[in-house]
Amino acid sequence: MLKSMTGFGRSEQTVGDKTFLVDIKSLNGKQFELSLKIPAFLKPFEFDIRTLLSKKLGRGTIDCTISLKESGAAKPVSINTDLAKAYYQPIAELSKALDLDPSHILSTLIKLPEVITPTGDTLTEDEWAQFEKVIEAAMANLTNHRLEEGKIMEADLLLRINNIQKQQDIIATLEPLRKTKIREGLTKVLEDNVGKENYDPNRLEQELIYYIEKIDLSEEQVRLKTHCEYFKNILTEPEESKGKKLSFVLQEIGREINTTGAKAYDSTIQKCVVLMKDELEKAKEQVLNVL
């Protein structure tokens, strides 16, 4: 089963006197890219959080926000004076430039990030173990979302590959007729321009065999069929991350379709090639979202 790279997961749970809300949003991406927003007291656990998300989510552009709802008795806080001073200067200049009342600067300063933080507040080992379960619940929610979207993507990709194979079947019926048309066309050109009695039929036959062998499509069609079947087999494999492998196979499918078009010299076969390319491009767009 396929798994999409896009999805959303949320989990809310109380750990001790803290209620955590974890939101995880995932979009497609070539590698694992994480934007992590956490409260200051979770900074000591940032590496562990990043590792946990990386192991479970694989590829994708991940946006994870962890927020805190305090409960219970009030706790002492500390004011980061140096940080407040650093904030003050540009805010004061902006207030003056906009001709605003500077009396509200202090109320603005204390709302800025990290200016006021709980004193000595952090998670115990037991609380961290419980908090991990909050993150895992959000990731499980996200994974379910990815799987649901993956089902839709898998059905669409199968449709595209099946449509390519249908056009391949049509080409297989046209191929013998194409060779006959080429033979008849070249013979007619010679008879019209040289005369039926003025060329060597045996030499013509030799040249025709050489020419038709050069534009023969059988090898390309065999490889194309093999690649399409391999693509379908990958969809059934148990591994979670298949996007890159599927993308590589689509490149090979495209190569055989292009070669078929270059060798076709037949308008009906060229129409089939155009339809195959259209289905291939739709499959490539879809694979970009596969984990």
N, C-alpha and C positions, 0 to 999 in steps of 0.2 A: 504494500500500500504506500502511496506517495504521501509526503508531508509538505505542506506549504511553508514558506518562510514568513508569511504574513499572519498576524493573529494578535489577540489581546487577552490578557489574563489579569485577574484581580483577586486579592485575598485580604481579609481583615480579621485580626485576632488579637486578643488581649494576652500580654505576657507580663506577669507581675502586676505593677500599677501602670503599665503602659499599653496603649492600644495602637497596634501598627496597621497601617494600610499600605499594601504593596501593589503597585500598578506596573505591568510590563507590556510594552507594545513592541511588536516585531515587524520589520519590513524587509524586503529582499536586499541582499548585499553579497558581494563576492567572498568576503571573509566575515569573521565575527567582529563587529564594531559595537562597542557599548557606551552609551551615555548614561551615567549613574548619578542620581541625585539622592543624597542621604542626609539625615540630621548630623550635626557635628559630633555627637557622642558615639555615633557608629563609625567614625573615621578609623578607629583601630581595627575594625573588622572589614574595611573596604576591600582588601585583597581577597579575603575569604569569600565575600559576596560576589566579587568578580569571577573568581574561580568556579564557584557554584553555578553561576549563570552560564559561563562558558562551556562547562562540561555537559550541562543538560540541554542547552538550546542550540548548540552547533553554529552553523552559519547564520548570517542575517544582521541587519542593523537594528540593534536593541536599544530601547529607551526604557529605563527602569527608574521609577520614582518611589522612594520609601518615605512616608510621612508618619508623624507621631501625634496621637491624641493623648494628652496627659490626663490622668485621673488620680484621685486620692488627695492627700494633704499637699499643700504648697511646699516647694523645696527652695533652698537658698540659691541665688543666682550670682554670677560674676559679670562685671561689665568690662569689656575689652576697650580700655581707654585709648590705647594707641590706634586701634582700628577706627574708633569713633572720630578721632582727630583727623585721620587720613580721609575719612568720608566727608568731614565738615568743610574743608577748604573748597572743593569743587562745588558742593551744594550751596555754600554761602555765595560763591561767585555767580552761580546760576540764578540764585534768588535776587542778587543785585542787578544782574543783566535783565531779568524779566520784571524788575521793579515790584517784587513780591514782599509781603510782610515777613521779616526774618524771625519773628517770635515763634514760629512753628517748626523751626529747624530741629530743635531737640526731639520733638515728638516723631519727626521723620527719622532721625538718626537711630533711635532705639528700636525701630522696626526693621532696620537693615540687617542682612545676614551676618551672623556670628558676633554682633555687637553685644547681645545679652545671651548668655548660655548658662545652663544649669551647672552648679558647682559640683565637680567631681562625679558627675553622672555618667555611668557606663553600664554595660551589661555584665552580669556574672556569667560564669561558664554554663550554669544551668539555664539561665535566660537566653543565652546565645543558642543553645541546643533547641530550645522551644521556638526561638525566632527563625531558625533554619526551616522549621516546618511551615512557617508562614510563607516564606519565599518559595518553598517547594510546592505549596498549594497553589500559589499564583502561577508557577511554571506549569503545573499540571493542567490548570485551566487554559493556559495559552496553548499547550500541546494538543488538547482536545479541539480547540479552535483550528489549529493547523491541520489536524487530521480530517476534520469535516471539509475544509477547503481543499485538502489534498484529494479527496474522493472526486470532487467536481473536476479538478484539473486532470486526474487520471482518465476519467471518461472522455474528456475533450481531446487529450493527447492520443488515445486509442482511436478516436474518430478520425483525427488527422492522418495517422499512419495507415489506417484502413482505406481512407480516400486515396492516398498515394498508391497503395497496392491495387486499387480498382483501376486507376489510370494505367498502371503497369500491365494489368491484364488486357486492357484495350490495345496497348502498344504491341503486346505479344501477338494479337490477331492481325495487326496491321503490318508487322514486320515482313512476312512472306510477300504480301502484296507490294510493299515498297520496293523490294528487290526486283520483282517482275516489272514494275513501272520504270525503274532505273534502266533495266536491260532494254526494254522496248523503246524508251526515250532515246538512248544513245544510238540504237540501231536505226531509228527513224532519221535522226540527225545526219548520220552517215549516208543513208540512202538518198536523202533530199539534197545533200550538198556534194557528194562524191559519185553517187550512183551505185545501184545494187551490185553491179558486176565489177566495180573498181576497188574493192577492198577485200582483204583476206578474212573470211569468217572465223577461221581458226585463231588467227592473231587477235581478232576482236574478242573472241571468247576468253582468251588468256588474259587480256587487259581487263575485261569485265570482272573476271574472278578476282584479280588482284585489287581492283577498285572496290568491289563489294565487300571483300574481306577487311579493307581499311575502315569502312564505315559500318561494319557489323556491330550490332548492339547487344549481342548475347552476353558478353562478359559483363558489361555494365548492368544489365538487367539481373544477372545472377547475383552480383555483388549487392545491388540495391535490395533484392529480396532478402538476402542474408542479413543486411543491416536492419531492415524493418523488423524481421523476426527477432533479432537480438535486442532491439529497442523494446519490443513487447516483453521479452524475457526479463529484462532489467526491471520493468514495472512490477513483476511478481516476486523479485528478490526480497529477502527479509531485512536487509540493511536499511537504516533510516535515511542516510544521506546519499541521494542518487542524482541530484541535479547536474553536477559537473559531468558525470559519466553519460547521462542522457544527452547533454549538450554536445559532447564529443561525437556521439553516434549520429546526431543530427547533422553535424558537419560532414561526416562521411556520406550520409544520404544525399546531402546537397551536392557533393562532388560528383556522384554517379548521375544525378538528375541533370547537372550541367553538361556532363560529357555526352549524355544521351541527346540533349538538345543540339549540341555542336555537331553530332554525327547524323542527325535525323534526315536532313534534306527531304522532308515531307511535311506539308502544311498540317495534316491531321495529327501526326505525331507531335509536331511542335505545339499544337493546342493542348495536347495531353501534358506536355512538359510544363507549359504555363500554369495549368491547373495544379500540377504537382508542386511547383514552386510556391504557389499561393498557400497550399496546405502546409508546406514546410515552414514558411515564414510565421504562420499562426502558431505552429508547434514551438518554434524558437522563442516567440514572445511568452508563451505559457511556461516553458522550461526555466525562464529567468526567475520565476517565483518558486521553483521547486528546491527544497532543502538539499 
